[in-house]
Amino acid sequence: MLLAEASAGTMTSAVGSLMDVVSTVMTTITGNSILLTFFCAGIVGIAIGVVKKLRTR
């Protein structure tokens, strides 16, 4: 049981670290208008692709 507890703690720590990195990246992107433009353009492109695929079904 001790190994499972250690593994859960490691997983929790890893998820927390990943969330910190994502938060830092998103803060950087939203603070820079050029990065925000490229990020939003990518999201819009993905959304257009999804809508096209859904319409062809």
MILO-721626 format. One record per atom (N, C-alpha, C): residue number from 1; residue in three letters; atom name; z, y negated, x negated. Coordinates in steps of 0.02 Angstrom, whole numbers, plus 32768, in hexadecimal, padded with zeros to 4 digits. Layout:
@k: NUM&r: ALA&a: CA&zz: Z&yy: Y&xx: X
...
//
This chain:
@k: 1&r: MET&a: N&zz: 8000&yy: 803B&xx: 7FD7
@k: 1&r: MET&a: CA&zz: 8000&yy: 8000&xx: 8000
@k: 1&r: MET&a: C&zz: 8000&yy: 7FC1&xx: 7FD5
@k: 2&r: LEU&a: N&zz: 801B&yy: 7FC5&xx: 7F9B
@k: 2&r: LEU&a: CA&zz: 801F&yy: 7F8C&xx: 7F6E
@k: 2&r: LEU&a: C&zz: 7FD9&yy: 7F75&xx: 7F59
@k: 3&r: LEU&a: N&zz: 7FAD&yy: 7FA4&xx: 7F4E
@k: 3&r: LEU&a: CA&zz: 7F68&yy: 7F94&xx: 7F3A
@k: 3&r: LEU&a: C&zz: 7F44&yy: 7F6F&xx: 7F72
@k: 4&r: ALA&a: N&zz: 7F4E&yy: 7F84&xx: 7FB0
@k: 4&r: ALA&a: CA&zz: 7F2F&yy: 7F63&xx: 7FE9
@k: 4&r: ALA&a: C&zz: 7F48&yy: 7F1B&xx: 7FF0
@k: 5&r: GLU&a: N&zz: 7F88&yy: 7F11&xx: 7FE4
@k: 5&r: GLU&a: CA&zz: 7FA4&yy: 7ECE&xx: 7FE9
@k: 5&r: GLU&a: C&zz: 7F87&yy: 7EA1&xx: 7FB2
@k: 6&r: ALA&a: N&zz: 7F80&yy: 7EBB&xx: 7F77
@k: 6&r: ALA&a: CA&zz: 7F64&yy: 7E94&xx: 7F40
@k: 6&r: ALA&a: C&zz: 7F1B&yy: 7E84&xx: 7F4D
@k: 7&r: SER&a: N&zz: 7EF7&yy: 7EB3&xx: 7F6A
@k: 7&r: SER&a: CA&zz: 7EB0&yy: 7EA9&xx: 7F7A
@k: 7&r: SER&a: C&zz: 7EA8&yy: 7E73&xx: 7FAF
@k: 8&r: ALA&a: N&zz: 7ED3&yy: 7E74&xx: 7FE1
@k: 8&r: ALA&a: CA&zz: 7ED0&yy: 7E42&xx: 8017
@k: 8&r: ALA&a: C&zz: 7EDF&yy: 7DFD&xx: 7FFB
@k: 9&r: GLY&a: N&zz: 7F0F&yy: 7DF9&xx: 7FCD
@k: 9&r: GLY&a: CA&zz: 7F1F&yy: 7DB8&xx: 7FAF
@k: 9&r: GLY&a: C&zz: 7EE5&yy: 7D9E&xx: 7F85
@k: 10&r: THR&a: N&zz: 7EC4&yy: 7DCB&xx: 7F61
@k: 10&r: THR&a: CA&zz: 7E8A&yy: 7DB7&xx: 7F39
@k: 10&r: THR&a: C&zz: 7E51&yy: 7D9F&xx: 7F65
@k: 11&r: MET&a: N&zz: 7E45&yy: 7DC3&xx: 7F9D
@k: 11&r: MET&a: CA&zz: 7E10&yy: 7DAF&xx: 7FCB
@k: 11&r: MET&a: C&zz: 7E1F&yy: 7D6C&xx: 7FEB
@k: 12&r: THR&a: N&zz: 7E5D&yy: 7D60&xx: 7FFE
@k: 12&r: THR&a: CA&zz: 7E70&yy: 7D20&xx: 801B
@k: 12&r: THR&a: C&zz: 7E66&yy: 7CE8&xx: 7FE9
@k: 13&r: SER&a: N&zz: 7E78&yy: 7CF4&xx: 7FAB
@k: 13&r: SER&a: CA&zz: 7E6F&yy: 7CC2&xx: 7F77
@k: 13&r: SER&a: C&zz: 7E25&yy: 7CB3&xx: 7F6B
@k: 14&r: ALA&a: N&zz: 7DFC&yy: 7CE7&xx: 7F6B
@k: 14&r: ALA&a: CA&zz: 7DB4&yy: 7CDE&xx: 7F61
@k: 14&r: ALA&a: C&zz: 7D94&yy: 7CB6&xx: 7F99
@k: 15&r: VAL&a: N&zz: 7DA7&yy: 7CC5&xx: 7FD7
@k: 15&r: VAL&a: CA&zz: 7D8D&yy: 7CA1&xx: 8010
@k: 15&r: VAL&a: C&zz: 7DA3&yy: 7C58&xx: 800E
@k: 16&r: GLY&a: N&zz: 7DE1&yy: 7C4D&xx: 7FFB
@k: 16&r: GLY&a: CA&zz: 7DFA&yy: 7C09&xx: 7FF5
@k: 16&r: GLY&a: C&zz: 7DD5&yy: 7BE2&xx: 7FC0
@k: 17&r: SER&a: N&zz: 7DC6&yy: 7C02&xx: 7F88
@k: 17&r: SER&a: CA&zz: 7DA1&yy: 7BE0&xx: 7F52
@k: 17&r: SER&a: C&zz: 7D59&yy: 7BD1&xx: 7F68
@k: 18&r: LEU&a: N&zz: 7D3B&yy: 7BFF&xx: 7F8C
@k: 18&r: LEU&a: CA&zz: 7CF7&yy: 7BF4&xx: 7FA5
@k: 18&r: LEU&a: C&zz: 7CF6&yy: 7BBA&xx: 7FD6
@k: 19&r: MET&a: N&zz: 7D27&yy: 7BB6&xx: 8001
@k: 19&r: MET&a: CA&zz: 7D2B&yy: 7B7E&xx: 8031
@k: 19&r: MET&a: C&zz: 7D34&yy: 7B3C&xx: 800D
@k: 20&r: ASP&a: N&zz: 7D5A&yy: 7B3B&xx: 7FD7
@k: 20&r: ASP&a: CA&zz: 7D62&yy: 7AFE&xx: 7FB0
@k: 20&r: ASP&a: C&zz: 7D20&yy: 7AE8&xx: 7F91
@k: 21&r: VAL&a: N&zz: 7CFA&yy: 7B17&xx: 7F77
@k: 21&r: VAL&a: CA&zz: 7CB9&yy: 7B07&xx: 7F59
@k: 21&r: VAL&a: C&zz: 7C89&yy: 7AEC&xx: 7F8E
@k: 22&r: VAL&a: N&zz: 7C86&yy: 7B0D&xx: 7FC7
@k: 22&r: VAL&a: CA&zz: 7C5A&yy: 7AF6&xx: 7FFD
@k: 22&r: VAL&a: C&zz: 7C6E&yy: 7AB1&xx: 8014
@k: 23&r: SER&a: N&zz: 7CAE&yy: 7AA4&xx: 801A
@k: 23&r: SER&a: CA&zz: 7CC6&yy: 7A62&xx: 802E
@k: 23&r: SER&a: C&zz: 7CB2&yy: 7A2D&xx: 7FFC
@k: 24&r: THR&a: N&zz: 7CB8&yy: 7A3C&xx: 7FBB
@k: 24&r: THR&a: CA&zz: 7CA4&yy: 7A0D&xx: 7F87
@k: 24&r: THR&a: C&zz: 7C59&yy: 79FF&xx: 7F8A
@k: 25&r: VAL&a: N&zz: 7C32&yy: 7A32&xx: 7F93
@k: 25&r: VAL&a: CA&zz: 7BE9&yy: 7A2A&xx: 7F97
@k: 25&r: VAL&a: C&zz: 7BD6&yy: 79FF&xx: 7FD3
@k: 26&r: MET&a: N&zz: 7BF4&yy: 7A0E&xx: 800D
@k: 26&r: MET&a: CA&zz: 7BE3&yy: 79E7&xx: 8049
@k: 26&r: MET&a: C&zz: 7BF9&yy: 799F&xx: 8043
@k: 27&r: THR&a: N&zz: 7C32&yy: 7992&xx: 8024
@k: 27&r: THR&a: CA&zz: 7C49&yy: 794E&xx: 8018
@k: 27&r: THR&a: C&zz: 7C18&yy: 7929&xx: 7FEB
@k: 28&r: THR&a: N&zz: 7C00&yy: 794B&xx: 7FB7
@k: 28&r: THR&a: CA&zz: 7BD0&yy: 792D&xx: 7F89
@k: 28&r: THR&a: C&zz: 7B8E&yy: 791D&xx: 7FAC
@k: 29&r: ILE&a: N&zz: 7B77&yy: 794C&xx: 7FD5
@k: 29&r: ILE&a: CA&zz: 7B37&yy: 7943&xx: 7FF8
@k: 29&r: ILE&a: C&zz: 7B3C&yy: 7909&xx: 802A
@k: 30&r: THR&a: N&zz: 7B72&yy: 7906&xx: 8050
@k: 30&r: THR&a: CA&zz: 7B78&yy: 78D1&xx: 8082
@k: 30&r: THR&a: C&zz: 7B85&yy: 788D&xx: 8062
@k: 31&r: GLY&a: N&zz: 7B9C&yy: 788C&xx: 8024
@k: 31&r: GLY&a: CA&zz: 7BA8&yy: 784D&xx: 8002
@k: 31&r: GLY&a: C&zz: 7B6A&yy: 7831&xx: 7FDF
@k: 32&r: ASN&a: N&zz: 7B35&yy: 7858&xx: 7FDD
@k: 32&r: ASN&a: CA&zz: 7AF8&yy: 7842&xx: 7FBA
@k: 32&r: ASN&a: C&zz: 7ABE&yy: 7846&xx: 7FEC
@k: 33&r: SER&a: N&zz: 7A9F&yy: 780D&xx: 7FFB
@k: 33&r: SER&a: CA&zz: 7A6C&yy: 780A&xx: 802F
@k: 33&r: SER&a: C&zz: 7A2D&yy: 7833&xx: 801D
@k: 34&r: ILE&a: N&zz: 7A1C&yy: 7837&xx: 7FDE
@k: 34&r: ILE&a: CA&zz: 79E1&yy: 785E&xx: 7FCA
@k: 34&r: ILE&a: C&zz: 79EF&yy: 78A9&xx: 7FD4
@k: 35&r: LEU&a: N&zz: 7A29&yy: 78C0&xx: 7FBE
@k: 35&r: LEU&a: CA&zz: 7A3A&yy: 7907&xx: 7FC8
@k: 35&r: LEU&a: C&zz: 7A40&yy: 7917&xx: 8013
@k: 36&r: LEU&a: N&zz: 7A5B&yy: 78E9&xx: 803A
@k: 36&r: LEU&a: CA&zz: 7A61&yy: 78F4&xx: 8082
@k: 36&r: LEU&a: C&zz: 7A1D&yy: 78FA&xx: 80A3
@k: 37&r: THR&a: N&zz: 79ED&yy: 78D2&xx: 808D
@k: 37&r: THR&a: CA&zz: 79A9&yy: 78D6&xx: 80A8
@k: 37&r: THR&a: C&zz: 798A&yy: 7919&xx: 809A
@k: 38&r: PHE&a: N&zz: 798F&yy: 7931&xx: 805D
@k: 38&r: PHE&a: CA&zz: 7973&yy: 7973&xx: 804C
@k: 38&r: PHE&a: C&zz: 7996&yy: 79AB&xx: 8071
@k: 39&r: PHE&a: N&zz: 79D8&yy: 79A6&xx: 8078
@k: 39&r: PHE&a: CA&zz: 79FE&yy: 79DA&xx: 809B
@k: 39&r: PHE&a: C&zz: 79E9&yy: 79DD&xx: 80E4
@k: 40&r: CYS&a: N&zz: 79E5&yy: 79A3&xx: 8105
@k: 40&r: CYS&a: CA&zz: 79D2&yy: 79A1&xx: 814C
@k: 40&r: CYS&a: C&zz: 798A&yy: 79B7&xx: 8156
@k: 41&r: ALA&a: N&zz: 795E&yy: 79A5&xx: 8128
@k: 41&r: ALA&a: CA&zz: 7918&yy: 79BA&xx: 812E
@k: 41&r: ALA&a: C&zz: 7914&yy: 7A06&xx: 812B
@k: 42&r: GLY&a: N&zz: 793C&yy: 7A25&xx: 8101
@k: 42&r: GLY&a: CA&zz: 793C&yy: 7A6E&xx: 80FD
@k: 42&r: GLY&a: C&zz: 7956&yy: 7A8D&xx: 813D
@k: 43&r: ILE&a: N&zz: 798B&yy: 7A71&xx: 815A
@k: 43&r: ILE&a: CA&zz: 79A7&yy: 7A8A&xx: 8198
@k: 43&r: ILE&a: C&zz: 7974&yy: 7A83&xx: 81D1
@k: 44&r: VAL&a: N&zz: 7952&yy: 7A4B&xx: 81D4
@k: 44&r: VAL&a: CA&zz: 791F&yy: 7A40&xx: 8208
@k: 44&r: VAL&a: C&zz: 78E6&yy: 7A72&xx: 8200
@k: 45&r: GLY&a: N&zz: 78D1&yy: 7A7E&xx: 81C2
@k: 45&r: GLY&a: CA&zz: 789C&yy: 7AB0&xx: 81B6
@k: 45&r: GLY&a: C&zz: 78B0&yy: 7AF5&xx: 81CC
@k: 46&r: ILE&a: N&zz: 78ED&yy: 7B08&xx: 81BF
@k: 46&r: ILE&a: CA&zz: 7906&yy: 7B49&xx: 81D4
@k: 46&r: ILE&a: C&zz: 7907&yy: 7B4D&xx: 8220
@k: 47&r: ALA&a: N&zz: 791F&yy: 7B19&xx: 8240
@k: 47&r: ALA&a: CA&zz: 7922&yy: 7B18&xx: 828A
@k: 47&r: ALA&a: C&zz: 78DC&yy: 7B1E&xx: 82A9
@k: 48&r: ILE&a: N&zz: 78AC&yy: 7AFC&xx: 828C
@k: 48&r: ILE&a: CA&zz: 7867&yy: 7B00&xx: 82A5
@k: 48&r: ILE&a: C&zz: 784D&yy: 7B47&xx: 829E
@k: 49&r: GLY&a: N&zz: 785A&yy: 7B67&xx: 8266
@k: 49&r: GLY&a: CA&zz: 7845&yy: 7BAC&xx: 825B
@k: 49&r: GLY&a: C&zz: 7864&yy: 7BDC&xx: 828D
@k: 50&r: VAL&a: N&zz: 78A4&yy: 7BD2&xx: 829B
@k: 50&r: VAL&a: CA&zz: 78C6&yy: 7BFE&xx: 82CC
@k: 50&r: VAL&a: C&zz: 78A8&yy: 7BF4&xx: 8311
@k: 51&r: VAL&a: N&zz: 789D&yy: 7BB6&xx: 8325
@k: 51&r: VAL&a: CA&zz: 7881&yy: 7BA9&xx: 8367
@k: 51&r: VAL&a: C&zz: 783B&yy: 7BC7&xx: 836D
@k: 52&r: LYS&a: N&zz: 7812&yy: 7BC1&xx: 8339
@k: 52&r: LYS&a: CA&zz: 77CF&yy: 7BDF&xx: 833B
@k: 52&r: LYS&a: C&zz: 77D3&yy: 7C2B&xx: 8343
@k: 53&r: LYS&a: N&zz: 7800&yy: 7C4A&xx: 831F
@k: 53&r: LYS&a: CA&zz: 7807&yy: 7C93&xx: 8325
@k: 53&r: LYS&a: C&zz: 781F&yy: 7CA8&xx: 836A
@k: 54&r: LEU&a: N&zz: 784C&yy: 7C80&xx: 8387
@k: 54&r: LEU&a: CA&zz: 7865&yy: 7C91&xx: 83C9
@k: 54&r: LEU&a: C&zz: 7830&yy: 7C86&xx: 83FF
@k: 55&r: ARG&a: N&zz: 7804&yy: 7C55&xx: 83F5
@k: 55&r: ARG&a: CA&zz: 77D0&yy: 7C47&xx: 8426
@k: 55&r: ARG&a: C&zz: 7799&yy: 7C7C&xx: 8425
@k: 56&r: THR&a: N&zz: 778F&yy: 7C9E&xx: 83ED
@k: 56&r: THR&a: CA&zz: 775A&yy: 7CD0&xx: 83E8
@k: 56&r: THR&a: C&zz: 776F&yy: 7D13&xx: 8406
@k: 57&r: ARG&a: N&zz: 77AE&yy: 7D1A&xx: 8414
@k: 57&r: ARG&a: CA&zz: 77C5&yy: 7D5B&xx: 8431
@k: 57&r: ARG&a: C&zz: 77B6&yy: 7D61&xx: 8479
//
